[in-house]
Amino acid sequence: MSKALPAPRHADPAVFGRVAVLLGGTSSEREVSLDSGRNVLEALRARGVDAHPVDGIPALVQALVERRFDRVFNILHGQRGGGEDGVVQGLMDALGVPYTGSGVLGSALAMDKIRTKQVWLSLGLPTPRYVHLARGVDAATVHEAARGLGLPVIVKPSCEGSSVGVSRVLDDAGLDTAVELAARYPGELLMEQMVVGDELTVGILGDTALPSIRIVPKGWYDYHAKYQAEDTQYLCPGLEPAAEAELGALALAAFRAAGCSGWGRVDAMRDASSGRFLLLEVNTAPGMTSHSLVPKAAGKLGIGFGELCWRILEQTLDVADAADAEGATA
């Protein structure tokens, strides 16, 4: 699978019109989104794009009803006030405004880790064994589930990102605390077999899997390691050529199976004992901070941050062209 990317199709920033950079919001990932949004806004403006910040969905509704923008660069993270669960995508579809990233189906499905796993498993795509835990689950059921999977396990909310509410549970004594933490966030809970091995991620840009990144944190790759620590190592490409091609193909298959499009990131593990790749989740609006992984991977192909933002925004022109063609033939 070639990693070569064609040159950007447009050079004139005027083709984008007036662009809303949707950031902030009210989800648990607000601060990350604000950081990402500031970076995207600065990069687009540096390339001459008429881009403006819009903080959260209510502000976007007002702006789009007033027809103040031609398209949206969505860099909201999370659900319930975030921009990754399909709600804001449905809004923009209803108003006929092109936007970056996945549509309603891909956004909603990928935000729900349990349903994403169900789709992957139905297609024979590999993912760690798991148990779905309903909200309010009793302690006996939790401990029985852990015994069935075999400790250690990961306990997390099914519909959060950025490692929010996630716990590694090494022994029976830590289960109740882990479930209590995960239950602070909306949605169902997920208990997953903990895979020991390399943590990997693959950025997706259009139909291309970017070079993988192997993440080597000092300890566990939690929220601090993702966004604050300076000692986390990012090895890119993260694998030898044959395994790199295998993981890239698997990541693209997983991305498409979840109904995703445009750009995003697929996280996976490589089991140390078997060498097998196991899919963890899809992120449909990855971070664009100084610590974020898609920009690092794109950089390996010679695509700087500004060009990456431009390429992502260019995808909204494809969406608009397709909509115009459909309307012409209706």
N, C-alpha and C positions, 0 to 999 in steps of 0.2 A: 504493500500500500504506500503510494507516494505521499510525502509530506509537502511537496511543492504546492505553492498557492499561486493562482494567477494574480496579476497586478490589479489594484483597485480599478474599478470601471469608470470612475468619475474623478475629475480634478477640481471642479468648480463647486465650492461650498454652497452656492446659491441653489443647487438642485434640491437641497434639503428643506429650504424654506426656514420657517421659524420652529425651533426645536425645544421641547420641554424636556429637561433632565429631571425625571421623577425620583426623588430621594427622600430620606428621613422616615416619615410615617410614624406609626405608633406600636410597631411590633417590638419584640425583645431584641431585635437586631438593629434598632434605630441608629445607634452610634456608628456601627459599621457602615450602614447605608449612607449616612451623612458623609463619612470619610470617602467612600467610594464615589459618591455623587460629586463631591468637590473636585476630585481628581478627573473624573470624566468631563465635567463642565470646563475645567481649565484646559484640558487637552483639545476639546472641540473648538473652543474659542480661539486657541492658539493656531488652529488651522482655518480660521475664518468663518466657522459655523455660527449662525445667529442662535445661540443656545442660552437658555434661561433656567434657573432652578425653580422647581415646584415641590413644595414640602407636603407630601401626603396626598391621600386620595380625595378628601373633600376639596382641597385647593385645585386638584386636577379637574374634578368635575366642573367646577365653576369656570376654569380656564377653557375647557373644551366646549362647554355649552356656549360660551362667548366667542368661540372660534378664534382663539388667540394663538393656537399652535397648529402646525401642519403635520407633526409627527412627534413621537415620544421615545426618548431613550430611557427605558425603565431600569433603574438600579435600586429599586426598593427590595429589601430582603425580608423573608419571613411571611407568616400568614396573619390573618385577623388584623388588618391595618397595614400589613406588608403588601408586597406586590408579586408574590410567587405562588399564590394559591388559586389563580384563575379568576378571581373576582374583578380585579382591575382590568384584566385582559378582556373579560366579557363587556365591561363598560366601554372600552376603546373600540371593540368590534361593533357594538351597538351604535356608536357615534361615527363609525367609519374612519377612525384615525389610525394610521399605521404605527406600529410600535416594535421595539426590539424584543428578541427572545421568543420563547414558546407561546403558543396560543392557549386557549382555555383548557383544553383536555390535557395537554402535556404539563402545563403549570400545576393544575389541580392534582393530577395523578402523582407527579414527582414529589410534590409536597407531602404526600401521604406515603411514608416508607413501607407500611404494611401492604397497601394495595400495589405499590410498585413491585414489591417482592412477589406478590401473587401473580402478576403479569409475567415477570421474568421466569418464574418457575413453570408457568403454563407453556412457555416457549422453550424450556430446557436450558435457560441461561442460569449460570451458577451463582448462588448467593448463600451466605451462612444460614444454618438452621435457626429458627426463631419460634417464639410463642407470642401470640397476641394477648395482651392483658387489658381487660375492660377497666374503665375508671371505677374506683371504689372496690377493687379486687381485694379479697381477704388474704391475710398473711399465709394461711395454709396453702392456698392455691399458688401464690408466688413461690413458695419454697418447693412445692411439688414440681412446678415448671422448671425451676433451676436444676433440680435433680434429674429431670428428664433430658435437659439439654447437656448437663454436665458443666460444673464450674471450671474455670471462670466464665462469666457472662457479662454482656453489656446491657444496661437498662437505660432506656431513653424515651422521651416523648416521640410519638410517631410523626408529629407535624411541626417540628422545630428544626432549625439549622444552626450552623456555627458552634456545634457541640454544646448548645444550651440545654441544660437539664440532663446531661449524659453522665453516667457513672460506670466505672469499671468495678465489678464485684468479684473479688478473688475468693471469698469464703462465705459461708452461710450467714455469718453475723452481719454482713454489710447489705443484705438484700432489702430489709425493711426501710433503711435510710435512703437507699437508691430509689425505691419506688415512691417514697414520700417526696423526694426532690423532683422526679419526673412528673408527678401528679400536680405539681404547681403550675404546669403549663396546660393549655387547652388540648383536647383530643385524647386519643387512646394511647396506651403505653406499649412499648415493644421490648421484649427481652430476646437478646440475640446471642448466639454462641460467639465467644470471643476468639478471634483468629490470631494466632501468634505468627508473626512474619512481617514482611515489608508492607508499609502503608504507601499506596500509590494513588495518583490522580491523573486523569487525562482530560485536558481541555478539548472542547469541540468547537470548531468554527466552520459553520456551513456543513459541508460534507467531508470535512477533514478532521481527523484526530491529530491533535498537536502532540509533540513529544511528551512522553510521560514524565512525571516528577515523582521521585522517591523521597518521602518525607522522613527525616531523621531528627526527631526532637530530643531534647534532654529530658527524658521521662516520657510522660503521656502527652499526645497531641491534643490538648484541650483548648479552650477559648484563649487562655493566656499565651500558649505556644503559637496559636494561629495568628493572633493580632498584636501581641505586645512583646513577646520574647525576641531577643536578637541572636540567640544561640541555636535556633532551629536550623538544621541544614536541609537544603533543597537540591537534590541531585537530578540533573536534567541533561540528557534523557536518563531515566531511572533504571533501564534494563539493557541487557545485551540485545543485539539486533533482532534475533528470531523471536524472543519473548516480547520485545517492543512491538513488533508487528502483530503478534497474537493479542496482546492487550489492547492495542489500538482498534483492531477489528471487533473485539468483544465490547469495548466501550461504545463504538458507533452503533452496534446492534442493540445494546442496552438503552441507549439514548433514543433510538428510533422506536424501539418496542414500547417505551413509555409515552410515545406520542409527542416527543420533544422536537424542537426545530430551532434553527437560527444559531444560537451559541449556548454554551453551558459547560458543565464539568461533571465527569463521572468518577466517583471514588471507588476504590477497590483495595483488596488485600491479596497478597501472595503468600499462601500458607507455607511456612518454613519446612514442614515435614514432607509435603507432597509436591510443592512447587505450583500448585493449582491456583488460578485466579478466582476470587470470589467477589462479586459485586456488592457494594454497600448502599449507594444511593446516587441520585442525580440532583445536581444543583442547577436550576434553570435561570438564576440571576446571580452568578458568582460575584464574589467581592472584587473590587478594583482598587484595593488599597496598596500601600507599599509592601505588604506582606502577602499579597494575593497571588494565586498560582497560575491562573490563565495568562496574565501578562508575562510571568516568568517563562512559561512554555512558548508563548508567541515570540518572545525575545530570542529564543534559540533558532528561530527561522528568520531572524533579521527583521521582525515586525516590532517596532517600538510601540510604546503605550499610545501615542497619538494616532498612529496608523491603525492599531487594533480598534480603538474607539470608532475611527472612520469606517473601517470594514464592517463593524457591527451595525453602525447606523445605515450603511449602504444596503443592508439586508431589508430595511423597511421600504426601499424603493422597489425591490422585487415583489414585496407583498402588495404594494399599491398598484404595480403594473398588472399583477395577476387579477386583482379585484376589478381593474378597468376592463381587462380582457373578458372576464366573466360577465360583466355588465353589458358589454357590447354584443355578446352572443346570446343573451337571455331572451 
